[in-house]
């Protein structure tokens, strides 16, 4: 009886510690894991174009759970309700056709910030290239560490004692792995990396049509591509205007080097 208690208590303690650790890691990662392409447009006036052709316009706020567009002023919908903002949840990201930051809609401060960023992005300096290469090394190492953790957890499950604890906590193990893997949203992509800071041609599918936009490739993540200085029009009859663009990789691909 004493032996059973001696084994049960450590197992219980390990289980509690593992749950607390998994929860803490998950919360930490969720708080920090905001898509970099989306963050670049934060606090700017941005137009959301969804796959149905609907347009939403407002000052963008980016959270890890979604996007919020704050209208410049309240307006009433068709039912007479007053609305001050529009929220797009993360699970609705597949409905995004494009996020557009038109240059002529930016404040003077945001225009200066954007111009500064464009100068830093287009044909970056050797120091900036080295800095990006170092970051990519760490991203690759992070991917490798996650693979190692995956293997170690699988091996631990096969062993007596500790494996039984991990198996009994499969839900928390899976949750922690999903949080960690989800945080690697900017994994290294060799085909795109070499074109960062260069003019490229983006092919973007909108409905049953294919459009091409030429601009400077600023950034990419697992879900989105960001290009700067494109001529863009959301609707066919509109005049094209200078803009920066974030497009889902589901609908947009970098097809050509543009210089």
NUTIDO-200650 format. One record per residue (C-alpha): residue in three letters; x, y, z. Coordinates in Angstrom, 1 decimal, padded with zeros to 4 digits. Layout:
<rs>
+-----+--------+--------+--------+
| res |      X |      Y |      Z |
+-----+--------+--------+--------+
| Ala |      X |      Y |      Z |
...
+-----+--------+--------+--------+
</rs>
This chain:
<rs>
+-----+--------+--------+--------+
| res |      X |      Y |      Z |
+-----+--------+--------+--------+
| Unk |  000.0 |  000.0 |  000.0 |
| Unk |  002.8 |  002.4 |  000.9 |
| Unk |  004.6 |  001.6 | -002.3 |
| Unk |  001.5 |  002.4 | -004.4 |
| Unk |  001.1 |  005.7 | -002.6 |
| Unk |  004.8 |  006.5 | -003.2 |
| Unk |  004.3 |  005.9 | -006.9 |
| Unk |  000.9 |  007.6 | -007.2 |
| Unk |  002.0 |  010.9 | -005.4 |
| Unk |  005.0 |  011.6 | -007.7 |
| Unk |  002.8 |  010.7 | -010.8 |
| Unk |  000.1 |  013.1 | -009.6 |
| Unk |  002.7 |  015.8 | -009.0 |
| Unk |  004.3 |  015.3 | -012.4 |
| Unk |  000.8 |  015.5 | -014.0 |
| Unk |  000.0 |  018.8 | -012.3 |
| Unk |  003.3 |  020.3 | -013.2 |
| Unk |  003.0 |  019.2 | -016.8 |
| Unk | -000.5 |  020.7 | -017.0 |
| Unk |  000.6 |  024.0 | -015.5 |
| Unk |  003.7 |  024.1 | -017.8 |
| Unk |  001.6 |  023.3 | -020.9 |
| Unk | -000.9 |  026.0 | -020.0 |
| Unk |  001.7 |  028.6 | -019.3 |
| Unk |  003.5 |  027.9 | -022.6 |
| Unk |  000.2 |  028.0 | -024.5 |
| Unk | -000.8 |  031.4 | -022.9 |
| Unk |  002.6 |  032.9 | -023.5 |
| Unk |  002.7 |  031.8 | -027.2 |
| Unk | -000.9 |  032.9 | -027.8 |
| Unk | -000.2 |  036.4 | -026.5 |
| Unk |  002.8 |  036.8 | -028.7 |
| Unk |  001.8 |  035.0 | -031.9 |
| Unk |  000.4 |  037.7 | -034.2 |
| Unk |  001.0 |  037.4 | -037.9 |
| Unk |  003.8 |  039.7 | -038.9 |
| Unk |  002.3 |  040.7 | -042.2 |
| Unk | -000.9 |  041.7 | -040.5 |
| Unk |  001.0 |  043.6 | -037.7 |
| Unk |  002.7 |  045.8 | -040.3 |
| Unk | -000.7 |  047.3 | -041.1 |
| Unk | -001.7 |  047.9 | -037.5 |
| Unk | -003.0 |  051.4 | -036.6 |
| Unk | -003.3 |  052.3 | -040.3 |
| Unk | -006.5 |  052.9 | -042.3 |
| Unk | -007.0 |  049.6 | -044.1 |
| Unk | -009.6 |  048.2 | -046.4 |
| Unk | -010.7 |  044.6 | -046.0 |
| Unk | -011.9 |  042.9 | -049.2 |
| Unk | -013.5 |  039.6 | -048.5 |
| Unk | -014.1 |  036.7 | -051.0 |
| Unk | -017.7 |  037.8 | -051.6 |
| Unk | -016.5 |  041.2 | -052.7 |
| Unk | -017.6 |  043.1 | -049.6 |
| Unk | -015.4 |  046.0 | -048.5 |
| Unk | -014.8 |  047.0 | -044.8 |
| Unk | -012.7 |  050.1 | -044.0 |
| Unk | -011.2 |  051.4 | -040.8 |
| Unk | -008.2 |  051.7 | -038.5 |
| Unk | -006.8 |  048.2 | -038.0 |
| Unk | -006.2 |  046.6 | -034.7 |
| Unk | -004.5 |  043.2 | -034.7 |
| Unk | -004.9 |  040.6 | -032.0 |
| Unk | -003.8 |  036.9 | -032.0 |
| Unk | -007.5 |  036.0 | -032.2 |
| Unk | -008.5 |  038.2 | -035.1 |
| Unk | -008.8 |  041.7 | -036.5 |
| Unk | -010.8 |  044.8 | -035.7 |
| Unk | -011.5 |  047.7 | -038.0 |
| Unk | -012.5 |  050.9 | -036.2 |
| Unk | -014.7 |  053.2 | -038.3 |
| Unk | -013.7 |  056.9 | -038.5 |
| Unk | -017.3 |  057.6 | -037.3 |
| Unk | -020.3 |  055.6 | -036.4 |
| Unk | -022.9 |  054.7 | -039.0 |
| Unk | -026.2 |  052.9 | -039.1 |
| Unk | -026.7 |  049.6 | -040.9 |
| Unk | -029.8 |  048.7 | -042.9 |
| Unk | -031.7 |  047.7 | -039.7 |
| Unk | -030.9 |  051.1 | -038.0 |
| Unk | -028.3 |  049.7 | -035.6 |
| Unk | -025.3 |  052.0 | -034.9 |
| Unk | -021.9 |  050.4 | -035.6 |
| Unk | -018.5 |  051.7 | -034.6 |
| Unk | -016.2 |  048.8 | -035.7 |
| Unk | -016.1 |  045.5 | -037.5 |
| Unk | -014.5 |  042.3 | -036.0 |
| Unk | -013.1 |  039.5 | -038.1 |
| Unk | -012.2 |  036.4 | -036.1 |
| Unk | -009.2 |  034.3 | -036.9 |
| Unk | -011.4 |  031.3 | -038.0 |
| Unk | -012.8 |  033.7 | -040.6 |
| Unk | -009.4 |  034.4 | -042.2 |
| Unk | -010.2 |  032.0 | -045.1 |
| Unk | -012.8 |  034.7 | -046.2 |
| Unk | -010.1 |  037.3 | -046.7 |
| Unk | -009.4 |  038.2 | -050.4 |
| Unk | -007.0 |  041.0 | -049.5 |
| Unk | -006.1 |  043.7 | -047.0 |
| Unk | -005.3 |  047.0 | -048.8 |
| Unk | -003.5 |  050.0 | -047.3 |
| Unk | -004.1 |  052.8 | -049.8 |
| Unk | -001.4 |  055.5 | -049.6 |
| Unk | -003.8 |  058.5 | -050.0 |
| Unk | -005.8 |  057.3 | -046.9 |
| Unk | -002.9 |  057.4 | -044.5 |
| Unk | -002.2 |  060.1 | -041.9 |
| Unk |  000.9 |  062.2 | -042.4 |
| Unk |  002.6 |  060.3 | -039.6 |
| Unk |  001.7 |  056.9 | -041.1 |
| Unk |  002.9 |  058.1 | -044.5 |
| Unk |  006.3 |  058.9 | -043.1 |
| Unk |  006.5 |  055.6 | -041.3 |
| Unk |  005.5 |  053.7 | -044.4 |
| Unk |  008.0 |  055.6 | -046.6 |
| Unk |  010.8 |  054.9 | -044.1 |
| Unk |  009.9 |  051.2 | -044.1 |
| Unk |  009.8 |  051.1 | -047.9 |
| Unk |  013.3 |  052.6 | -048.1 |
| Unk |  014.6 |  050.0 | -045.6 |
| Unk |  012.8 |  047.1 | -047.5 |
| Unk |  013.6 |  047.9 | -051.1 |
| Unk |  017.1 |  046.6 | -051.9 |
| Unk |  018.1 |  046.2 | -048.2 |
| Unk |  021.6 |  047.0 | -047.0 |
| Unk |  024.1 |  044.2 | -046.3 |
| Unk |  023.5 |  044.7 | -042.5 |
| Unk |  019.8 |  044.2 | -042.9 |
| Unk |  020.3 |  041.1 | -045.0 |
| Unk |  022.7 |  039.6 | -042.4 |
| Unk |  020.2 |  040.4 | -039.6 |
| Unk |  017.5 |  038.5 | -041.6 |
| Unk |  019.8 |  035.6 | -042.2 |
| Unk |  020.5 |  035.3 | -038.5 |
| Unk |  016.7 |  035.4 | -037.7 |
| Unk |  016.2 |  032.6 | -040.3 |
| Unk |  018.8 |  030.5 | -038.6 |
| Unk |  016.9 |  030.7 | -035.4 |
| Unk |  013.6 |  029.9 | -037.1 |
| Unk |  015.2 |  026.8 | -038.6 |
| Unk |  016.6 |  025.9 | -035.1 |
| Unk |  013.2 |  026.4 | -033.6 |
| Unk |  011.7 |  024.1 | -036.1 |
| Unk |  014.4 |  021.5 | -035.3 |
| Unk |  013.8 |  021.8 | -031.6 |
| Unk |  010.1 |  021.2 | -032.1 |
| Unk |  010.8 |  018.1 | -034.1 |
| Unk |  013.1 |  016.8 | -031.3 |
| Unk |  010.4 |  017.5 | -028.7 |
| Unk |  008.0 |  015.6 | -030.8 |
| Unk |  010.3 |  012.6 | -031.0 |
| Unk |  011.1 |  012.7 | -027.2 |
| Unk |  007.4 |  012.8 | -026.3 |
| Unk |  006.7 |  009.8 | -028.6 |
| Unk |  009.6 |  007.9 | -027.0 |
| Unk |  008.5 |  008.8 | -023.5 |
| Unk |  005.0 |  007.4 | -024.1 |
| Unk |  006.5 |  004.0 | -024.9 |
| Unk |  008.3 |  003.8 | -021.6 |
| Unk |  006.8 |  002.6 | -018.3 |
| Unk |  005.9 |  005.1 | -015.7 |
| Unk |  006.4 |  008.4 | -017.3 |
| Unk |  004.9 |  007.2 | -020.5 |
| Unk |  001.7 |  006.4 | -018.7 |
| Unk |  001.5 |  009.9 | -017.3 |
| Unk |  002.0 |  011.5 | -020.8 |
| Unk | -000.5 |  009.1 | -022.3 |
| Unk | -003.1 |  010.0 | -019.7 |
| Unk | -002.5 |  013.7 | -020.5 |
| Unk | -002.8 |  013.4 | -024.3 |
| Unk | -005.1 |  016.3 | -024.5 |
| Unk | -002.6 |  018.6 | -022.9 |
| Unk |  000.3 |  017.2 | -024.9 |
| Unk | -001.6 |  017.8 | -028.1 |
| Unk | -002.6 |  021.3 | -027.0 |
| Unk |  001.0 |  022.3 | -026.2 |
| Unk |  002.3 |  020.9 | -029.5 |
| Unk | -000.4 |  022.7 | -031.5 |
| Unk |  000.5 |  026.0 | -029.7 |
| Unk |  004.2 |  025.5 | -030.4 |
| Unk |  003.7 |  024.5 | -034.0 |
| Unk |  001.2 |  027.4 | -034.5 |
| Unk |  003.8 |  029.9 | -033.3 |
| Unk |  006.1 |  028.9 | -036.2 |
| Unk |  004.1 |  031.0 | -038.6 |
| Unk |  007.1 |  032.6 | -040.2 |
| Unk |  009.0 |  029.4 | -041.1 |
| Unk |  011.9 |  029.8 | -043.6 |
| Unk |  010.8 |  029.6 | -047.2 |
| Unk |  013.8 |  029.5 | -049.6 |
| Unk |  011.9 |  030.3 | -052.8 |
| Unk |  010.5 |  033.5 | -051.3 |
| Unk |  013.4 |  034.5 | -049.1 |
| Unk |  015.7 |  035.4 | -052.0 |
| Unk |  013.2 |  037.9 | -053.4 |
| Unk |  012.7 |  039.8 | -050.1 |
| Unk |  013.3 |  043.5 | -050.9 |
| Unk |  012.9 |  043.1 | -054.7 |
| Unk |  010.1 |  043.8 | -057.1 |
| Unk |  008.0 |  040.8 | -057.8 |
| Unk |  004.8 |  039.9 | -059.5 |
| Unk |  002.0 |  038.6 | -057.3 |
| Unk | -000.7 |  036.4 | -058.9 |
| Unk | -004.0 |  036.8 | -056.9 |
| Unk | -007.1 |  034.8 | -057.5 |
| Unk | -010.3 |  036.7 | -056.9 |
| Unk | -013.4 |  034.7 | -057.7 |
| Unk | -012.9 |  033.1 | -061.0 |
| Unk | -010.4 |  035.7 | -062.2 |
| Unk | -006.6 |  036.0 | -062.0 |
| Unk | -005.0 |  039.4 | -061.3 |
| Unk | -001.3 |  040.4 | -061.4 |
| Unk |  000.2 |  043.0 | -059.1 |
| Unk |  003.8 |  044.2 | -059.3 |
| Unk |  005.4 |  045.5 | -056.1 |
| Unk |  008.2 |  045.1 | -053.5 |
| Unk |  008.1 |  041.9 | -051.5 |
| Unk |  008.2 |  043.0 | -047.9 |
| Unk |  007.4 |  039.9 | -045.8 |
| Unk |  005.8 |  036.5 | -045.8 |
| Unk |  004.3 |  034.2 | -043.2 |
| Unk |  002.7 |  030.8 | -043.3 |
| Unk | -000.7 |  032.4 | -044.2 |
| Unk |  000.0 |  035.7 | -045.8 |
| Unk |  002.3 |  037.6 | -048.3 |
| Unk |  002.9 |  041.3 | -048.0 |
| Unk |  004.0 |  043.5 | -051.0 |
| Unk |  004.4 |  047.3 | -051.1 |
| Unk |  003.8 |  049.9 | -053.7 |
| Unk |  001.3 |  048.2 | -056.0 |
| Unk | -001.4 |  049.7 | -058.2 |
| Unk | -004.6 |  048.3 | -056.9 |
| Unk | -008.3 |  048.6 | -057.4 |
| Unk | -010.9 |  046.7 | -055.4 |
| Unk | -013.6 |  046.9 | -058.0 |
| Unk | -013.4 |  046.7 | -061.8 |
| Unk | -014.7 |  050.3 | -062.5 |
| Unk | -012.5 |  052.0 | -059.9 |
| Unk | -009.3 |  053.8 | -060.8 |
| Unk | -006.2 |  052.0 | -059.7 |
| Unk | -004.5 |  053.6 | -056.7 |
| Unk | -001.1 |  053.2 | -055.0 |
| Unk | -001.3 |  050.8 | -052.1 |
| Unk |  000.4 |  048.2 | -050.0 |
| Unk | -001.2 |  044.7 | -050.0 |
| Unk | -001.5 |  041.7 | -047.7 |
| Unk | -002.8 |  038.7 | -049.6 |
| Unk | -003.6 |  035.2 | -048.3 |
| Unk | -001.2 |  032.6 | -049.6 |
| Unk | -004.3 |  030.5 | -050.3 |
| Unk | -005.2 |  032.8 | -053.1 |
| Unk | -001.9 |  034.6 | -053.9 |
| Unk |  001.5 |  033.4 | -055.0 |
| Unk |  004.7 |  035.2 | -056.0 |
| Unk |  005.1 |  034.1 | -059.6 |
| Unk |  007.9 |  036.2 | -061.1 |
| Unk |  010.8 |  038.4 | -060.2 |
| Unk |  009.9 |  041.8 | -061.4 |
| Unk |  013.3 |  043.3 | -062.0 |
+-----+--------+--------+--------+
</rs>
